[in-house]
Amino acid sequence: MKLEVVILAAGRGTRMKSRLPKVLHKMAGKPLLGHVVDTALALEPHAIHVLIGHGSEEVEQALAGYALNWVIQEQQLGTGHAVLQALPALAKDSTVLVLYGDVPLTELSTLQKLVDQARQSPALLTAIVAEPGGYGRILRDEQGDLVGVVEDRDASAQQRRICEINSGVLAAPASDFLHYLPLIGNDNQQGEYYLPDLISLAVADGRRVASSQAGSEIEIQGVNDRVQLNLVEREYQRRVARALMREGVSIADINRFDVRGSLECGADVCIDVNVVFEGEVSLGDGVTIGPNCVLSDVAVASGATIHAMSHVQEAVIGANCSVGPFARIRAGTVLAEGAKIGNFVETKKANIGNGSKVSHLSYIGDCEMGAGVNVGAGTITCNYDGVNKHKTEIGDGVFVGSNSTLVAPLVIGDDGFVGAGSTITREVGSKELAVSRSKQRNIQGWQRPGRAGSKD
């Protein structure tokens, strides 16, 4: 029997106090709804139907990369009413799983077990929680069989003491949804059509309803405000950190670690505190990342070190390289093996050769640099003339003295030498020395300017 997934994502999320639809608020750099869809896709369903309402155009645009069937829910009259809107799109011979766009941490194994239970009859995901207030309570008979769900607002004092709650996640044959959903009423304090009432209707028909219990309370945690958003964010990051640590990665503090995309690590990688990984990042064996770094769409080869406070974006860092501290490596930078980029250095579209060094206080942009180059402090490549960008080509073994200005387009041949304080505008040949400075004058008897009104 094929599986179809219905995801409820039409709510406004007023407690978020945001113009953004609730399901588009991000966890680990991805919309909450995106995480739910990813988990649903891992179940290999025949189709995924997403109920949208508030901000529907924004939601569709944010998840345009997924093959989803969008269903508009004009009015939000409860979960039962929401699934009712999806009925025309469901195949009658399928099993249907109902998920929520603001519940991002439910484990794949938990959902797979629930779906397996629902091939012939309804199955409900429950959880044991320490503080059940606000949740629907699970009602069981003397044999322990599930007989219904009572919402918190409609529960008696005795029922409110029950700690097993309804997660809202439900799976059943499509035929059950088709039969029971039109029978659900709204005779309750909220005046809403509750999806769990399907359970009571099935039990009244003599049907046995299965249930499965989530492994932890966090699995069924919904996001209704920014406090809960932070709660699921930190749990997600801890899950990622623990998985990496089991594979041999050292992480200084799993509570100060963020992956907002994907992170692949080799053996003996060390990650200090407050490091943020964005997009697709790979770290080779023995890589060390210092504290307070940001790496975005970066490949770092084995043995390299990214020192504290460095920002590396859309770059390739070769083996045994050293970057930072306080370095900014911009898009298009490629560092060959053993290259060094030091403190307060910025690079952009720069190929830095084997063992070359730009140790401090420099800007290298639109540059092809050979091997064994030494660039002194305060050097800049002037790559922009106000209209176009130009390239600087630096050969192997070149030495550039401190406080030099290299005006592109420019070529410096192998083993060329640029004297400190020079502004270089013409080609420097192989093994040539280029010096461009005004002649120094020392003026005797010079008087230091004084402040206005001073007698000195």
LINQUI-V174442 format. One record per residue. SS is DSSP state (A for helix, B for strand, O for the rest). BURIAL is # if it has 24 or more other ideal C-beta (glycine too) atoms within 12 Angstrom, else .. D_CENTER is the distance of its C-alpha to the mean C-alpha in Angstrom with 1 decimal. Layout:
# LINQUI-V174442
{{SS,BURIAL,D_CENTER} {SS,BURIAL,D_CENTER}}
This chain:
# LINQUI-V174442
{{O,.,34.4} {O,.,31.4} {B,#,28.3} {B,#,27.0} {B,#,24.1} {B,#,24.3} {B,#,21.3} {B,#,22.4} {O,#,20.2} {O,#,23.0} {O,#,23.0} {O,#,22.8} {O,#,21.4} {A,.,23.9} {A,.,23.0} {A,#,19.7} {O,.,22.1} {O,.,20.1} {O,.,21.0} {O,.,17.7} {O,#,18.1} {A,#,16.8} {A,#,14.9} {A,#,12.8} {O,#,11.6} {B,#,7.9} {B,#,6.6} {O,#,3.5} {O,#,2.9} {B,#,5.2} {B,#,8.9} {A,#,10.7} {A,#,13.0} {A,#,10.8} {A,#,10.3} {A,#,14.0} {A,#,15.0} {A,#,13.3} {A,#,15.4} {A,#,18.3} {A,#,18.3} {A,.,18.6} {O,#,21.8} {O,.,23.1} {O,#,24.5} {O,#,27.1} {B,#,25.4} {B,#,22.7} {B,#,24.0} {B,#,21.9} {B,#,24.0} {B,#,23.1} {O,#,25.1} {O,#,23.9} {O,#,22.0} {A,#,22.4} {A,.,22.2} {A,#,18.9} {A,#,17.5} {A,#,19.1} {A,.,17.9} {A,#,14.2} {O,#,14.6} {O,.,17.3} {O,.,16.0} {O,#,17.0} {O,.,20.7} {O,#,21.3} {B,#,24.5} {B,#,24.2} {B,#,26.8} {B,#,27.7} {O,#,28.8} {O,.,31.0} {O,.,31.9} {O,#,29.9} {O,#,32.7} {O,#,31.0} {A,#,29.1} {A,#,32.3} {A,#,32.8} {A,#,29.2} {A,#,29.7} {A,#,33.2} {A,#,31.8} {A,#,30.2} {A,#,33.4} {A,.,34.9} {A,#,32.0} {O,#,32.3} {O,#,34.4} {O,.,37.2} {O,.,37.0} {O,#,33.3} {B,#,31.6} {B,#,29.2} {B,#,26.2} {B,#,25.0} {B,#,21.5} {B,#,19.8} {O,#,16.9} {O,#,16.1} {O,#,16.5} {O,#,13.2} {O,#,14.3} {O,#,17.5} {O,#,18.1} {A,.,19.2} {A,.,22.4} {A,#,23.3} {A,#,23.1} {A,#,25.0} {A,#,27.7} {A,#,28.0} {A,#,28.3} {A,.,31.0} {A,#,32.9} {O,#,33.0} {O,#,34.8} {O,.,38.1} {O,#,37.4} {O,#,34.8} {B,#,32.4} {B,#,30.4} {B,#,27.6} {B,#,28.7} {B,#,27.6} {B,.,29.6} {O,#,28.4} {O,.,30.0} {O,.,30.1} {O,#,30.7} {O,.,31.6} {O,.,30.2} {O,#,29.6} {O,#,32.1} {B,#,34.2} {B,#,35.1} {B,#,38.9} {B,.,40.6} {O,.,44.3} {O,.,46.5} {O,.,45.5} {O,.,41.8} {O,.,41.1} {B,#,38.6} {B,#,40.7} {B,#,38.6} {B,#,35.9} {B,#,37.0} {O,#,34.8} {A,#,34.7} {A,.,36.7} {A,#,39.3} {O,#,39.6} {O,.,42.7} {O,.,42.7} {O,.,43.1} {A,#,40.3} {A,.,37.9} {A,.,38.6} {O,#,36.9} {O,.,33.6} {B,#,32.5} {B,#,30.4} {B,#,29.3} {B,#,25.6} {B,#,26.3} {B,#,25.0} {B,#,28.1} {B,#,29.3} {B,#,32.7} {B,#,34.8} {A,#,34.6} {A,#,38.3} {A,#,37.7} {A,#,35.4} {A,#,38.0} {A,.,40.8} {A,#,39.5} {A,#,37.1} {A,.,40.0} {A,.,41.9} {O,#,39.5} {O,.,40.9} {O,.,39.7} {O,.,42.3} {O,.,40.2} {O,.,39.5} {O,.,36.4} {O,.,38.3} {O,#,35.3} {O,#,35.3} {O,#,33.6} {O,#,32.1} {O,#,33.2} {A,#,36.8} {A,#,36.6} {A,#,37.0} {A,#,40.2} {A,#,41.6} {A,#,41.1} {A,#,42.7} {A,.,45.6} {O,.,46.2} {O,.,46.5} {O,#,43.2} {O,.,41.5} {O,#,37.9} {B,#,35.6} {B,#,32.8} {B,#,30.1} {B,#,28.6} {O,#,24.9} {O,.,24.5} {O,.,23.1} {A,#,22.9} {A,#,19.1} {A,#,18.9} {A,#,20.5} {O,#,19.0} {O,#,18.6} {O,#,17.0} {O,#,19.8} {O,.,19.1} {A,.,16.8} {A,.,18.2} {A,#,17.2} {A,#,13.7} {A,.,13.5} {A,.,15.3} {A,#,12.9} {A,#,9.9} {A,#,12.1} {A,#,13.4} {A,#,10.3} {A,#,9.7} {A,#,13.4} {A,#,13.5} {A,#,11.3} {A,#,13.5} {A,.,16.6} {A,.,16.2} {A,#,15.9} {A,.,18.8} {A,.,20.9} {O,.,20.5} {O,.,21.9} {O,#,19.3} {B,#,20.3} {B,#,17.9} {O,.,19.8} {O,.,18.3} {O,#,15.7} {O,.,15.6} {O,.,14.5} {B,#,11.7} {B,#,7.9} {B,#,5.5} {B,#,2.0} {B,#,4.0} {B,.,7.5} {B,#,10.0} {B,#,13.8} {B,#,16.4} {O,#,20.2} {O,.,22.7} {O,.,23.4} {O,#,20.2} {B,#,20.1} {B,#,17.2} {O,#,18.5} {O,.,17.2} {O,.,14.6} {B,#,12.8} {B,#,9.3} {B,#,7.8} {B,#,6.0} {B,#,6.9} {B,.,9.5} {B,#,11.2} {B,#,14.5} {B,#,16.8} {O,#,20.4} {O,.,23.0} {O,.,23.8} {O,#,21.2} {B,#,21.0} {B,#,18.3} {O,#,19.9} {O,#,18.8} {O,#,16.7} {O,#,15.4} {B,#,12.4} {B,#,11.9} {B,#,10.4} {O,#,11.5} {O,#,14.2} {B,#,16.8} {B,#,18.7} {O,#,22.0} {O,#,23.9} {O,#,25.4} {O,#,23.6} {B,#,22.9} {B,#,20.5} {O,#,22.3} {O,.,21.2} {O,#,19.8} {O,#,19.0} {B,#,16.5} {B,#,16.1} {B,#,14.8} {O,#,15.6} {O,#,18.3} {B,#,20.1} {B,#,21.5} {O,#,24.5} {O,#,26.0} {O,#,27.4} {O,#,26.2} {B,#,25.9} {B,#,23.6} {O,#,24.1} {O,#,24.3} {O,#,23.3} {O,#,22.7} {B,#,20.8} {B,#,20.3} {O,#,19.6} {O,.,19.0} {O,#,21.7} {O,#,22.7} {B,#,24.0} {B,#,25.5} {O,#,28.2} {O,#,29.1} {O,#,30.2} {O,#,29.4} {B,#,28.9} {B,#,27.1} {B,#,28.1} {B,#,27.6} {O,.,27.1} {O,#,27.0} {B,#,25.1} {B,#,24.9} {B,#,24.1} {B,#,25.1} {B,#,27.1} {B,#,28.3} {B,#,29.5} {O,#,32.0} {O,#,32.7} {O,#,33.5} {O,#,33.4} {B,#,32.7} {B,#,31.6} {B,#,31.8} {B,#,31.5} {O,.,31.5} {O,#,31.3} {B,#,29.6} {B,#,29.6} {B,#,28.6} {B,#,29.7} {B,#,31.4} {B,#,32.7} {B,#,33.7} {O,#,35.7} {O,#,36.1} {O,#,37.5} {O,#,37.1} {B,#,37.3} {B,#,36.1} {O,#,37.5} {O,#,36.0} {O,.,35.7} {O,#,35.8} {B,#,34.2} {B,#,34.2} {B,#,35.3} {O,#,33.5} {B,.,33.8} {O,.,37.1} {O,.,36.0} {O,.,35.8} {O,.,34.7} {B,.,32.7} {O,#,34.9} {O,#,34.5} {B,#,35.8} {B,#,37.0} {B,#,37.8} {O,#,39.7} {O,#,39.8} {O,#,41.2} {O,#,41.1} {B,#,41.5} {B,#,40.4} {O,#,41.9} {O,.,40.2} {O,#,39.9} {O,#,40.3} {B,#,39.3} {B,#,38.9} {B,#,39.5} {O,#,38.1} {O,#,39.2} {B,#,40.5} {B,#,41.4} {B,#,42.3} {O,#,44.0} {O,#,43.8} {O,.,44.9} {O,#,45.3} {B,#,45.5} {B,#,44.6} {O,#,46.4} {O,#,44.5} {O,.,44.4} {O,#,45.0} {B,#,43.9} {B,#,43.9} {O,.,44.4} {O,.,46.3} {O,.,45.8} {B,#,46.5} {O,.,48.2} {O,.,47.8} {O,.,49.1} {O,.,50.0} {B,.,49.6} {B,#,48.5} {O,.,49.3} {O,.,49.1} {O,.,50.1} {O,.,52.7} {O,.,55.7} {O,.,55.6} {O,.,58.3} {O,.,59.3} {O,.,61.3} {O,.,63.8} {O,.,64.8} {O,.,61.6} {O,.,61.1} {O,.,57.8} {O,.,57.1} {O,.,57.7} {O,.,56.4} {O,.,58.3} {O,.,61.2} {O,.,61.1} {O,.,64.5} {O,.,63.0}}
